[in-house]
Amino acid sequence: MKTLYMSRPLENGEEFSEWAKSQGFKSILGNDDFHVTIAFSREEIDWDKITPNTNTMTVEGGKREVSPLGSEGAVVLKFKSEFLPKRWKELKDLGASWDYEGYQPHVTITYKGTDTDLNDVEPYNGKLVFGHEQMSKLDLDWMDDKN
């Protein structure tokens, strides 16, 4: 039994980064840091009951929104996905915890977004190509690496 952090890396991070720069973001994550989180479980769960999905996943179209997340300066691209909320629920049904009400797939653009007027930002409308699911123990000090 272990805590669980599961995500999928954004494979076309360079394209996403170019979009973010074109929208006026001064500080953005590195191309290899863009991802979508599927599980952030403080509760320990049985990893033997989880089979990571090894296929890439492409999200095209759908409603998208750029908005702040929390009050610390994070700005994200929210998007719709049929698969990700179902996968999140599967993990919750296996005992994974979640700190928020509901699940909204998103890619974090920056943790320093207070200097960008989000009213002027057009949401990214290109393909979001995500790699295979990656599992690790939850690192509660993850934010230390972002400052």
C-alpha positions in Angstrom: 0.0 0.0 0.0 1.3 3.4 -1.0 0.1 6.9 -1.7 -0.4 7.6 -5.4 0.4 10.3 -7.8 -0.7 9.4 -11.4 -0.3 11.7 -14.4 0.2 11.7 -18.1 2.9 13.9 -19.6 2.0 16.3 -22.4 4.0 15.0 -25.4 3.6 18.1 -27.5 4.8 20.4 -24.8 6.9 22.5 -27.1 3.9 23.5 -29.2 1.9 24.2 -26.0 4.8 26.3 -24.7 4.9 28.4 -27.9 1.1 29.0 -27.5 1.6 30.1 -23.9 4.4 32.6 -24.8 2.2 34.0 -27.7 -0.5 34.7 -25.1 1.8 36.8 -23.0 2.8 34.4 -20.2 6.2 35.5 -18.9 6.9 32.5 -16.8 5.8 29.1 -17.9 6.6 25.5 -17.0 9.3 23.7 -18.9 8.2 21.6 -22.0 8.8 18.4 -20.0 6.7 19.6 -17.0 3.4 19.9 -18.7 1.0 17.1 -17.7 -2.5 16.2 -16.6 -2.9 14.8 -13.1 -5.2 11.9 -12.7 -4.6 11.0 -9.0 -3.2 12.9 -6.1 -4.0 10.4 -3.2 -2.8 11.1 0.3 -4.5 7.8 1.2 -2.5 4.7 0.6 -3.9 2.3 -2.0 -3.0 -1.1 -3.4 -0.9 -0.5 -6.5 -1.3 -4.2 -7.5 -4.9 -3.4 -8.4 -3.9 -0.7 -10.9 -2.7 -1.4 -14.5 -1.3 1.8 -16.0 -2.6 2.7 -19.4 0.3 2.6 -21.8 -1.4 4.1 -24.8 -1.0 7.7 -25.8 -4.2 9.8 -25.6 -5.2 12.7 -27.8 -7.7 15.3 -26.8 -9.1 17.5 -29.6 -11.7 20.2 -29.6 -14.2 20.6 -26.8 -14.7 23.5 -24.5 -11.5 24.9 -23.1 -10.8 27.7 -20.5 -7.7 29.4 -19.2 -8.2 30.3 -15.5 -6.5 30.6 -12.1 -6.4 27.5 -9.9 -6.2 28.3 -6.2 -4.9 31.6 -4.9 -1.1 31.1 -5.2 -0.7 32.2 -8.9 -1.3 28.9 -10.7 -2.9 29.3 -14.1 -4.3 26.3 -16.0 -5.9 25.2 -19.3 -9.1 23.3 -18.4 -10.4 20.9 -21.0 -13.0 18.3 -21.5 -12.2 14.6 -21.7 -14.5 11.5 -21.6 -11.7 9.2 -20.5 -10.0 11.1 -17.7 -12.9 11.6 -15.3 -13.8 7.9 -15.7 -10.2 6.9 -14.9 -10.2 9.2 -11.9 -13.4 7.6 -10.6 -11.8 4.1 -11.1 -8.9 5.2 -8.8 -11.3 6.7 -6.3 -13.3 3.5 -6.2 -10.0 1.6 -5.4 -9.5 3.9 -2.4 -7.6 6.9 -3.8 -8.3 10.2 -2.0 -8.8 13.6 -3.7 -8.4 17.0 -2.0 -11.1 18.7 -4.1 -14.7 18.4 -5.0 -14.9 16.7 -8.4 -12.3 16.3 -11.1 -11.5 18.8 -13.8 -8.8 17.8 -16.3 -6.3 20.6 -16.8 -2.7 21.4 -17.8 -0.9 23.8 -15.6 0.7 26.6 -17.6 2.5 28.5 -14.8 2.7 28.9 -11.1 3.5 32.6 -11.5 0.5 33.8 -13.5 -0.4 36.9 -11.5 1.3 39.1 -14.1 -0.9 38.0 -17.0 -4.3 39.5 -17.9 -6.3 36.3 -18.5 -9.1 38.3 -20.2 -6.7 38.7 -23.2 -5.8 35.0 -23.3 -7.3 32.8 -26.1 -7.4 29.1 -24.9 -5.1 26.7 -26.6 -7.2 25.0 -29.3 -4.6 22.5 -30.7 -4.4 18.8 -30.0 -3.3 17.8 -26.5 -1.3 14.6 -26.9 -0.7 12.8 -23.6 1.8 10.0 -23.1 1.2 6.8 -21.0 0.1 6.9 -17.4 3.0 7.4 -14.9 2.7 6.3 -11.2 4.7 7.5 -8.3 4.4 7.9 -4.6 2.9 11.2 -3.7 5.5 13.9 -3.0 4.0 16.5 -0.7 7.0 18.8 -1.2 6.6 18.9 -5.0 6.0 22.7 -5.0 9.5 23.3 -3.6 10.8 22.3 -7.0 8.6 24.9 -8.7 9.8 28.0 -6.8 
